[in-house]
Structures are given as C-alpha cells and as structure tokens.
C-alpha cells in the first residue's frame, strides 16, 4: 500500500483561486501569475508535509497555512483525510477573519 498522499480541491477552493487570480490580474498580471504559482507550490508541498499548517481555533479537524505574498499574503484552509489532502478554501490574508 502506498504512503503517498493525494491532493483534492473542492469547487469552492478552485473558485477562490480563480477569484484571487482575476483580482490581481486586473491590477498586475505578473503578480497574479506569481501568486497562483506560489499557492500551487504550497499545496504540492502539503503532499510531503501534510501537517505543515496549524489547527484552526475551535475546529481542530481543519488546518490553515499562511502563504507570504505581497502585503497581506494568502491563507489556505485544508483538512487531512486519511491519505488525502483536501483543499477547502483559499483567501487573501485580509479575508482570513471570516474563515470559519
């Protein structure tokens, strides 16, 4: 049996990623490309280090990881489900307060 994790994105996380890209693209296309590249790199890093993030207060089954980028960065909310890492949401650092 394989010890490798699989990555799964829920539709809300895909929409979040597109929203981040579209918002930045209108202001700075190069920054948009770099931000998306960095977010994808971090999600792939979770395949090797699934507990790299920190538990979310009052919701220990979920974890979040902060991604430095620009002034506010991004936050990925995810859960580890057996050998699957499920990407649940991606938000700009300013939006993190409503992450529950």
N, C-alpha and C positions, 0 to 999 in steps of 0.2 A: 504494500500500500504506500502511496506517495505522501511525503511530508509537505509537499508544496501547497501553498495557498492559492486560491483563485480570487480574482477581483470581479466584483459585480457592482454595477452602477444602477441605482433606481432612477426612474424617469425624472424625478424632481431634481436629483443631482445633475443629470445631463442638462436639464433646463437651466439650472443655476450656472453651470459652466458656460452655456451659450449666452446667458444674460451678462455674466462678467465680461466675456469677450466682446459682445456688442457694445456695452457701455464704454469700455476702454477704447475700442476700435474707432469710435467716432471722435475721440479726443487725441489718441496717439496709437496708430496701428502697430507700430513696433512694440510698444509696451504691452498691447493686447496679446500679441504673439508670444512675447516673453513670459507674461503672466500665465497663460494657458500652458505653455511648455513647463513652467515650474510646478504648477498644480499637478499635472500629469506625472512629472518626475517623482513628486512626493507620494502620490497614490501608488506608484510602482514600488517605491521604497518600502511601503507597508507590506508588500508581499514577502519581503525578507525580515522585516521587523514589525509584525502586526500590532504590537503593543507600544509602539513608539509614541502614541498620543497620550493624553491624560483623561481620566474619567470625568464625565460631565457631572457637576453637582446634582445631587438628588436623582441621577439616572446612571448608576454605575455600569449598566449594560452597554452604554454608549461612550465613545471616546471622541475627543477632538484633538486636532493638531493644528497649530498655528504655522502659517507659511509667511515668512517675512517677504514683503514685496511692496515697493513704493512706501507711501506714508503710513498706510493702515494694514496692508497685508490681507491675507485671506485665512479663513478657518474652514477646515474640513470636518464634518461630523460623520462618524462611521461606527460600525459595530463589527466585532469578530464573531462569526457564527460557524463553529466547528473549523473547517479548513477554508472558509470563505470570508473575505473582507468585503463588507457591503458599504459602499459609499452612499451616504444618505442625503447630505446637503453640502453645499459649498457657498460660503457667504463672504462678502468683503468684511474686513475687521470691524468696520463701523456698524455692521448689521448684526454682530455676534450676540448682542443682548437679547434678541428675540429668538434665540436658537433652541429653546426648549420645546 
